[in-house]
Amino acid sequence: MQTHEAYALCQTHMNKFVRIQMHDGAVYEGVIEKLDNEHVYIACPGRSGDGEEQARYFPYPGWGGPFGFGPRFRRFALPLFGLAALSLLPYWYI
């Protein structure tokens, strides 16, 4: 996929829940938040499960730690030239 094709596709699906596959095989599922000429910015829902990452937000036991609350979305900036495929996914709000 060419960069201008990826840009147009991402622009069409702005603020929608999508699955993005990169040329290196990495797959991201999230909401397209922002777009520029070089990158697409997505917010992926869910916690990573990485206790070290969550400890940065909640450094004391009982206030989160590895079993508590962490960030709700992880944000990624993906290069448009690395985009292999983009598909729209159903997303149910709870």
ROMI-280447 format. One record per atom (N, C-alpha, C, O): atom name; residue number from 0; x, y, z; residue in one letter. Coordinates in Angstrom, 3 decimals. Example, Ala and Ser with C-alpha at 12.3 -4.5 7.8 and 13.67 -1.06 7.14 Angstrom:
2
PT;site;pos;X;Y;Z;code
PT;N;0;13.190;-5.690;7.800;A
PT;CA;0;12.300;-4.500;7.800;A
PT;C;0;13.200;-3.300;7.800;A
PT;O;0;14.236;-3.319;8.465;A
PT;N;1;12.850;-2.250;7.080;S
PT;CA;1;13.670;-1.060;7.140;S
PT;C;1;12.900;0.030;7.870;S
PT;O;1;13.409;1.138;8.039;S
***
This chain:
94
PT;site;pos;X;Y;Z;code
PT;N;0;0.855;-1.175;0.000;M
PT;CA;0;0.000;0.000;0.000;M
PT;C;0;0.902;1.238;0.000;M
PT;O;0;1.840;1.337;0.791;M
PT;N;1;0.608;2.159;-0.880;Q
PT;CA;1;1.349;3.410;-0.963;Q
PT;C;1;0.947;4.331;0.192;Q
PT;O;1;-0.124;4.179;0.778;Q
PT;N;2;1.820;5.285;0.505;T
PT;CA;2;1.566;6.193;1.620;T
PT;C;2;0.295;7.013;1.409;T
PT;O;2;-0.482;7.192;2.347;T
PT;N;3;0.071;7.511;0.196;H
PT;CA;3;-1.132;8.325;-0.040;H
PT;C;3;-2.398;7.472;0.037;H
PT;O;3;-3.451;7.976;0.429;H
PT;N;4;-2.318;6.197;-0.329;E
PT;CA;4;-3.470;5.302;-0.184;E
PT;C;4;-3.755;5.026;1.291;E
PT;O;4;-4.910;5.018;1.716;E
PT;N;5;-2.688;4.798;2.071;A
PT;CA;5;-2.842;4.561;3.508;A
PT;C;5;-3.431;5.788;4.193;A
PT;O;5;-4.280;5.657;5.074;A
PT;N;6;-2.985;6.983;3.794;Y
PT;CA;6;-3.502;8.220;4.367;Y
PT;C;6;-5.001;8.350;4.104;Y
PT;O;6;-5.771;8.661;5.013;Y
PT;N;7;-5.410;8.113;2.862;A
PT;CA;7;-6.834;8.232;2.504;A
PT;C;7;-7.680;7.204;3.252;A
PT;O;7;-8.788;7.510;3.691;A
PT;N;8;-7.161;5.993;3.395;L
PT;CA;8;-7.896;4.943;4.105;L
PT;C;8;-8.043;5.282;5.589;L
PT;O;8;-9.115;5.109;6.169;L
PT;N;9;-6.963;5.765;6.195;C
PT;CA;9;-7.021;6.148;7.613;C
PT;C;9;-7.941;7.341;7.827;C
PT;O;9;-8.648;7.411;8.832;C
PT;N;10;-7.932;8.272;6.894;Q
PT;CA;10;-8.805;9.448;6.993;Q
PT;C;10;-10.273;9.031;6.922;Q
PT;O;10;-11.120;9.608;7.603;Q
PT;N;11;-10.567;8.036;6.102;T
PT;CA;11;-11.930;7.532;5.983;T
PT;C;11;-12.403;6.878;7.279;T
PT;O;11;-13.580;6.962;7.632;T
PT;N;12;-11.480;6.227;7.982;H
PT;CA;12;-11.837;5.496;9.199;H
PT;C;12;-11.425;6.225;10.484;H
PT;O;12;-11.237;5.593;11.523;H
PT;N;13;-11.289;7.531;10.412;M
PT;CA;13;-10.935;8.326;11.595;M
PT;C;13;-11.989;8.143;12.690;M
PT;O;13;-13.187;8.139;12.407;M
PT;N;14;-11.540;7.991;13.945;N
PT;CA;14;-12.393;7.805;15.126;N
PT;C;14;-13.190;6.510;15.089;N
PT;O;14;-14.244;6.415;15.719;N
PT;N;15;-12.709;5.528;14.370;K
PT;CA;15;-13.355;4.215;14.322;K
PT;C;15;-12.396;3.162;14.839;K
PT;O;15;-11.180;3.353;14.818;K
PT;N;16;-12.951;2.044;15.306;F
PT;CA;16;-12.154;0.943;15.836;F
PT;C;16;-11.669;0.089;14.673;F
PT;O;16;-12.479;-0.460;13.926;F
PT;N;17;-10.352;-0.027;14.514;V
PT;CA;17;-9.767;-0.714;13.363;V
PT;C;17;-8.681;-1.705;13.795;V
PT;O;17;-8.177;-1.652;14.917;V
PT;N;18;-8.345;-2.593;12.886;R
PT;CA;18;-7.173;-3.467;13.038;R
PT;C;18;-6.189;-3.050;11.956;R
PT;O;18;-6.521;-3.011;10.771;R
PT;N;19;-4.965;-2.738;12.392;I
PT;CA;19;-3.914;-2.323;11.471;I
PT;C;19;-2.819;-3.382;11.487;I
PT;O;19;-2.315;-3.759;12.545;I
PT;N;20;-2.460;-3.855;10.293;Q
PT;CA;20;-1.354;-4.797;10.173;Q
PT;C;20;-0.211;-4.086;9.466;Q
PT;O;20;-0.405;-3.435;8.440;Q
PT;N;21;0.986;-4.220;10.033;M
PT;CA;21;2.167;-3.581;9.486;M
PT;C;21;2.922;-4.572;8.596;M
PT;O;21;2.671;-5.776;8.641;M
PT;N;22;3.837;-4.057;7.798;H
PT;CA;22;4.630;-4.916;6.913;H
PT;C;22;5.506;-5.897;7.685;H
PT;O;22;5.830;-6.967;7.170;H
PT;N;23;5.892;-5.553;8.906;D
PT;CA;23;6.733;-6.454;9.701;D
PT;C;23;5.919;-7.528;10.427;D
PT;O;23;6.491;-8.342;11.153;D
PT;N;24;4.592;-7.544;10.244;G
PT;CA;24;3.732;-8.556;10.846;G
PT;C;24;3.058;-8.124;12.136;G
PT;O;24;2.187;-8.836;12.635;G
PT;N;25;3.433;-6.983;12.688;A
PT;CA;25;2.808;-6.488;13.917;A
PT;C;25;1.355;-6.103;13.634;A
PT;O;25;1.037;-5.558;12.577;A
PT;N;26;0.480;-6.397;14.599;V
PT;CA;26;-0.944;-6.094;14.460;V
PT;C;26;-1.371;-5.220;15.638;V
PT;O;26;-1.042;-5.514;16.788;V
PT;N;27;-2.101;-4.154;15.349;Y
PT;CA;27;-2.610;-3.239;16.364;Y
PT;C;27;-4.113;-3.109;16.179;Y
PT;O;27;-4.596;-2.987;15.053;Y
PT;N;28;-4.853;-3.136;17.283;E
PT;CA;28;-6.291;-2.893;17.261;E
PT;C;28;-6.573;-1.697;18.148;E
PT;O;28;-6.196;-1.678;19.319;E
PT;N;29;-7.238;-0.702;17.587;G
PT;CA;29;-7.528;0.487;18.359;G
PT;C;29;-8.309;1.501;17.553;G
PT;O;29;-8.736;1.230;16.431;G
PT;N;30;-8.488;2.670;18.138;V
PT;CA;30;-9.247;3.765;17.531;V
PT;C;30;-8.259;4.759;16.929;V
PT;O;30;-7.315;5.189;17.592;V
PT;N;31;-8.485;5.118;15.668;I
PT;CA;31;-7.629;6.117;15.024;I
PT;C;31;-7.970;7.475;15.609;I
PT;O;31;-9.093;7.960;15.469;I
PT;N;32;-6.986;8.086;16.268;E
PT;CA;32;-7.210;9.382;16.927;E
PT;C;32;-6.784;10.569;16.071;E
PT;O;32;-7.467;11.592;16.013;E
PT;N;33;-5.646;10.411;15.410;K
PT;CA;33;-5.062;11.546;14.707;K
PT;C;33;-4.302;11.023;13.497;K
PT;O;33;-3.944;9.847;13.432;K
PT;N;34;-4.065;11.899;12.554;L
PT;CA;34;-3.406;11.520;11.319;L
PT;C;34;-2.610;12.710;10.811;L
PT;O;34;-3.101;13.839;10.814;L
PT;N;35;-1.377;12.458;10.373;D
PT;CA;35;-0.616;13.496;9.681;D
PT;C;35;-0.006;12.876;8.424;D
PT;O;35;-0.335;11.744;8.072;D
PT;N;36;0.868;13.600;7.756;N
PT;CA;36;1.404;13.114;6.476;N
PT;C;36;2.327;11.911;6.619;N
PT;O;36;2.599;11.232;5.629;N
PT;N;37;2.816;11.629;7.826;E
PT;CA;37;3.767;10.532;8.014;E
PT;C;37;3.290;9.439;8.960;E
PT;O;37;3.744;8.300;8.850;E
PT;N;38;2.382;9.752;9.891;H
PT;CA;38;1.987;8.801;10.930;H
PT;C;38;0.472;8.742;11.115;H
PT;O;38;-0.250;9.700;10.842;H
PT;N;39;0.025;7.591;11.585;V
PT;CA;39;-1.342;7.435;12.070;V
PT;C;39;-1.221;7.163;13.567;V
PT;O;39;-0.397;6.348;13.981;V
PT;N;40;-2.024;7.829;14.372;Y
PT;CA;40;-1.971;7.703;15.823;Y
PT;C;40;-3.204;6.946;16.288;Y
PT;O;40;-4.334;7.371;16.048;Y
PT;N;41;-2.974;5.805;16.965;I
PT;CA;41;-4.107;5.008;17.430;I
PT;C;41;-4.036;4.816;18.937;I
PT;O;41;-2.958;4.813;19.532;I
PT;N;42;-5.213;4.656;19.542;A
PT;CA;42;-5.339;4.362;20.973;A
PT;C;42;-5.860;2.936;21.085;A
PT;O;42;-6.967;2.630;20.643;A
PT;N;43;-5.041;2.063;21.687;C
PT;CA;43;-5.401;0.651;21.849;C
PT;C;43;-5.966;0.441;23.246;C
PT;O;43;-5.297;0.774;24.224;C
PT;N;44;-7.174;-0.098;23.374;P
PT;CA;44;-7.790;-0.276;24.692;P
PT;C;44;-7.169;-1.432;25.462;P
PT;O;44;-6.568;-2.341;24.890;P
PT;N;45;-7.334;-1.366;26.790;G
PT;CA;45;-6.898;-2.459;27.650;G
PT;C;45;-5.591;-2.160;28.337;G
PT;O;45;-4.845;-1.260;27.951;G
PT;N;46;-5.335;-2.945;29.374;R
PT;CA;46;-4.087;-2.826;30.118;R
PT;C;46;-3.078;-3.775;29.520;R
PT;O;46;-3.438;-4.794;28.931;R
PT;N;47;-1.819;-3.440;29.673;S
PT;CA;47;-0.762;-4.270;29.111;S
PT;C;47;-0.467;-5.475;29.996;S
PT;O;47;0.059;-6.476;29.510;S
PT;N;48;-0.793;-5.401;31.281;G
PT;CA;48;-0.463;-6.484;32.200;G
PT;C;48;0.967;-6.411;32.692;G
PT;O;48;1.404;-7.278;33.448;G
PT;N;49;1.693;-5.404;32.283;D
PT;CA;49;3.077;-5.219;32.691;D
PT;C;49;3.091;-4.483;34.026;D
PT;O;49;2.791;-3.291;34.083;D
PT;N;50;3.433;-5.181;35.086;G
PT;CA;50;3.418;-4.588;36.418;G
PT;C;50;4.362;-3.419;36.555;G
PT;O;50;4.080;-2.479;37.299;G
PT;N;51;5.496;-3.458;35.838;E
PT;CA;51;6.457;-2.365;35.918;E
PT;C;51;5.870;-1.091;35.333;E
PT;O;51;6.056;-0.006;35.884;E
PT;N;52;5.157;-1.223;34.210;E
PT;CA;52;4.532;-0.048;33.606;E
PT;C;52;3.461;0.520;34.530;E
PT;O;52;3.361;1.737;34.686;E
PT;N;53;2.661;-0.346;35.140;Q
PT;CA;53;1.601;0.113;36.023;Q
PT;C;53;2.174;0.701;37.301;Q
PT;O;53;1.556;1.580;37.904;Q
PT;N;54;3.335;0.237;37.725;A
PT;CA;54;3.949;0.766;38.939;A
PT;C;54;4.331;2.229;38.759;A
PT;O;54;4.422;2.963;39.743;A
PT;N;55;4.556;2.667;37.524;R
PT;CA;55;4.851;4.077;37.286;R
PT;C;55;3.643;4.941;37.596;R
PT;O;55;3.796;6.084;38.026;R
PT;N;56;2.446;4.414;37.384;Y
PT;CA;56;1.226;5.166;37.656;Y
PT;C;56;0.800;5.032;39.114;Y
PT;O;56;0.274;5.981;39.694;Y
PT;N;57;1.024;3.859;39.710;F
PT;CA;57;0.629;3.579;41.086;F
PT;C;57;1.812;2.950;41.813;F
PT;O;57;1.897;1.724;41.891;F
PT;N;58;2.729;3.759;42.349;P
PT;CA;58;3.960;3.210;42.921;P
PT;C;58;3.797;2.524;44.280;P
PT;O;58;4.724;1.845;44.722;P
PT;N;59;2.676;2.672;44.947;Y
PT;CA;59;2.519;2.113;46.292;Y
PT;C;59;1.556;0.936;46.283;Y
PT;O;59;0.537;0.982;45.593;Y
PT;N;60;1.858;-0.127;47.042;P
PT;CA;60;0.924;-1.262;47.134;P
PT;C;60;-0.415;-0.790;47.693;P
PT;O;60;-0.463;0.064;48.578;P
PT;N;61;-1.481;-1.345;47.177;G
PT;CA;61;-2.810;-0.943;47.622;G
PT;C;61;-3.392;0.190;46.805;G
PT;O;61;-4.584;0.477;46.914;G
PT;N;62;-2.578;0.841;45.987;W
PT;CA;62;-3.044;1.945;45.151;W
PT;C;62;-2.944;1.572;43.677;W
PT;O;62;-2.736;2.441;42.831;W
PT;N;63;-3.086;0.335;43.375;G
PT;CA;63;-2.989;-0.101;41.982;G
PT;C;63;-1.978;-1.209;41.874;G
PT;O;63;-2.347;-2.383;41.843;G
PT;N;64;-0.699;-0.861;41.814;G
PT;CA;64;0.353;-1.866;41.717;G
PT;C;64;0.111;-2.796;40.545;G
PT;O;64;-0.559;-2.420;39.583;G
PT;N;65;0.643;-4.001;40.611;P
PT;CA;65;0.474;-4.904;39.474;P
PT;C;65;-0.934;-5.467;39.338;P
PT;O;65;-1.261;-6.047;38.302;P
PT;N;66;-1.786;-5.310;40.367;F
PT;CA;66;-3.128;-5.882;40.295;F
PT;C;66;-4.223;-4.830;40.244;F
PT;O;66;-5.406;-5.171;40.262;F
PT;N;67;-3.852;-3.569;40.182;G
PT;CA;67;-4.857;-2.509;40.243;G
PT;C;67;-5.140;-1.912;38.898;G
PT;O;67;-5.065;-2.580;37.867;G
PT;N;68;-5.467;-0.642;38.924;F
PT;CA;68;-5.857;0.060;37.711;F
PT;C;68;-4.627;0.585;37.011;F
PT;O;68;-3.684;1.040;37.658;F
PT;N;69;-4.632;0.525;35.721;G
PT;CA;69;-3.540;1.049;34.919;G
PT;C;69;-4.103;1.961;33.849;G
PT;O;69;-5.274;2.339;33.908;G
PT;N;70;-3.312;2.308;32.902;P
PT;CA;70;-3.824;3.159;31.835;P
PT;C;70;-4.886;2.430;31.019;P
PT;O;70;-4.740;1.241;30.731;P
PT;N;71;-5.933;3.122;30.651;R
PT;CA;71;-7.025;2.489;29.909;R
PT;C;71;-6.691;2.322;28.436;R
PT;O;71;-7.167;1.383;27.799;R
PT;N;72;-5.882;3.215;27.889;F
PT;CA;72;-5.506;3.137;26.483;F
PT;C;72;-3.996;3.300;26.348;F
PT;O;72;-3.379;4.090;27.062;F
PT;N;73;-3.422;2.554;25.439;R
PT;CA;73;-2.017;2.735;25.085;R
PT;C;73;-2.012;3.378;23.706;R
PT;O;73;-2.702;2.920;22.795;R
PT;N;74;-1.241;4.426;23.562;R
PT;CA;74;-1.220;5.154;22.302;R
PT;C;74;0.039;4.816;21.510;R
PT;O;74;1.133;4.694;22.062;R
PT;N;75;-0.150;4.669;20.198;F
PT;CA;75;0.953;4.340;19.305;F
PT;C;75;0.935;5.279;18.109;F
PT;O;75;-0.128;5.650;17.611;F
PT;N;76;2.128;5.658;17.654;A
PT;CA;76;2.291;6.405;16.404;A
PT;C;76;2.896;5.433;15.400;A
PT;O;76;4.040;5.005;15.553;A
PT;N;77;2.131;5.091;14.384;L
PT;CA;77;2.572;4.112;13.387;L
PT;C;77;2.876;4.821;12.073;L
PT;O;77;2.100;5.673;11.639;L
PT;N;78;4.000;4.480;11.431;P
PT;CA;78;4.324;5.132;10.157;P
PT;C;78;3.396;4.656;9.040;P
PT;O;78;3.117;3.463;8.916;P
PT;N;79;2.930;5.586;8.244;L
PT;CA;79;2.007;5.248;7.152;L
PT;C;79;2.664;4.347;6.106;L
PT;O;79;1.993;3.507;5.505;L
PT;N;80;3.979;4.515;5.883;F
PT;CA;80;4.629;3.700;4.862;F
PT;C;80;4.759;2.243;5.285;F
PT;O;80;5.022;1.383;4.444;F
PT;N;81;4.579;1.946;6.572;G
PT;CA;81;4.672;0.574;7.068;G
PT;C;81;3.339;-0.158;7.104;G
PT;O;81;3.286;-1.335;7.459;G
PT;N;82;2.261;0.535;6.738;L
PT;CA;82;0.924;-0.054;6.785;L
PT;C;82;0.744;-1.086;5.672;L
PT;O;82;0.946;-0.772;4.499;L
PT;N;83;0.365;-2.314;6.034;A
PT;CA;83;0.103;-3.351;5.035;A
PT;C;83;-1.399;-3.503;4.808;A
PT;O;83;-1.842;-3.674;3.673;A
PT;N;84;-2.193;-3.439;5.901;A
PT;CA;84;-3.647;-3.615;5.776;A
PT;C;84;-4.346;-2.887;6.915;A
PT;O;84;-3.796;-2.727;8.004;A
PT;N;85;-5.569;-2.450;6.640;L
PT;CA;85;-6.411;-1.807;7.645;L
PT;C;85;-7.819;-2.345;7.468;L
PT;O;85;-8.362;-2.332;6.363;L
PT;N;86;-8.412;-2.820;8.559;S
PT;CA;86;-9.790;-3.310;8.477;S
PT;C;86;-10.610;-2.742;9.622;S
PT;O;86;-10.104;-2.533;10.725;S
PT;N;87;-11.869;-2.499;9.348;L
PT;CA;87;-12.805;-1.964;10.328;L
PT;C;87;-13.311;-3.107;11.195;L
PT;O;87;-13.684;-4.159;10.674;L
PT;N;88;-13.330;-2.913;12.524;L
PT;CA;88;-13.788;-3.930;13.461;L
PT;C;88;-15.034;-3.451;14.190;L
PT;O;88;-15.199;-2.251;14.408;L
PT;N;89;-15.917;-4.377;14.570;P
PT;CA;89;-17.063;-3.985;15.409;P
PT;C;89;-16.575;-3.672;16.814;P
PT;O;89;-15.669;-4.338;17.315;P
PT;N;90;-17.150;-2.688;17.443;Y
PT;CA;90;-16.767;-2.324;18.804;Y
PT;C;90;-18.028;-2.004;19.587;Y
PT;O;90;-18.818;-1.141;19.205;Y
PT;N;91;-18.198;-2.717;20.690;W
PT;CA;91;-19.387;-2.541;21.521;W
PT;C;91;-19.013;-1.724;22.735;W
PT;O;91;-18.049;-2.041;23.431;W
PT;N;92;-19.767;-0.678;22.992;Y
PT;CA;92;-19.556;0.148;24.169;Y
PT;C;92;-20.296;-0.460;25.332;Y
PT;O;92;-21.474;-0.801;25.222;Y
PT;N;93;-19.611;-0.596;26.442;I
PT;CA;93;-20.223;-1.208;27.637;I
PT;C;93;-20.516;-0.124;28.647;I
PT;O;93;-21.032;-0.410;29.727;I
***
